Amino acid sequence: MTAIATADILFKYSVTTGSAGNSTAQADKNASLGKYISTTQWSGGSGTLFDNVSAAENSASTVDYRCIFVHNANTSNDLQNAVVYLSSEVSGGTTIAVAADTTAASALGASTAQALTGASETAPGGSVTGLSYASPTTAGTGVSLGTIPKNQCKAFWVRRTAANTAALTGDGVTIAVTGDTGSL
């Protein structure tokens, strides 16, 4: 039995094309709008999830959405009691909230939709905008993703809201997922 290590928890963009999960590359952050897990890992870091907020987007308090998958790459254990939370966020800029996708965890190569599908980054549709978004800052208050079985995936959504604030260099957030190692 191998405990789940940080390296076993992979974040991947989503892809709305193809016929099964984990079969199509998709590196365009703006197109990470659900349906299937892509083969492309989301590395995190500045500018890798959302583009810069323009002056027009800021004054309009534009809201953008992204769908990211958590892939439990451990081959022996389920990731139990998995939660997603904001481990840090730059204050004074946009606000970030996360929500668990309502689609159950699934096998990587599933041919049925693995997540809700958004129509666009700013108007994804009621099923995505109607999710229960929160901005938890600790694992203890994190948004539950449930159990992610070994070598399976589960989606969550990230909502960014421009706040019509002064320009801010370095605006950003760190998103974390944690959970318990299952046993055999």
Residue, then its C-alpha position, 0 to 999 in steps of 0.5 A: m500500500t502506497a500512501i497518497a503523496t502530493a505528487d499523486i494529486l494532479f490538476k488538469y484542465s477540462v475540455t469540451t471536445g472529444s468522446a472520452g476523458n483523458s484523451t484530448a490535450q487542451a492547454d487553453k485556459n479560456a477553454s477550460l469549461g468542463k465536460y471531460i478531463s484533458t490530458t493537459q496538466w494545469s501547472g498553477g502559477s500566475g496567468t495560468l487559469f485566468d487572463n488579466v482583467s481589462a479596465a472594461e471587465n473591471s468596471a463591469s465587475t465581470v465574472d469568469y468561470r473555469c472547470i479544473f479536474v483533480h486526478n488522483a494518480n495514486t494506483s493503490n488508494d482512494l483520496q477520501n474526504a477530499v476538499v478544495y480551498l484557497s490556501s492564499e489569495v492576494s487582497g484588493g483585487t478580484t475575488i475567487a470562489v470554488a464549487a464542486d461539480t455535481t457530476a460524480a467522480s469517474a474513471l479517467g477515460a469515461s465516455t460519459a460527461q465527467a463534468l457540467t459543460g459551460a457555454s462560455e467563460t462569462a455565461p456558462g449557463g445556469s447549471v454552472t452558475g447555480l453551483s454552491y460557490a464558497s471562498p474557504t481559506t482552510a482545509g477544515t472549511g474546504v468545499s467537499l469533493g467527496t472520495i476520488p477513487k484511485n486513478q479517477c477524477k473529480a471536477f470543481w469550478v472556479r469563479r473569478t469576480a472583478a471588483n471594480t478596484a484600482a489596478l493591482t499587479g500580482d493579483g492571484v490565488t493559490i488553490a489547494v486540494t487535500g484529503d485522507t489516504g484510503s486503505l486497502 
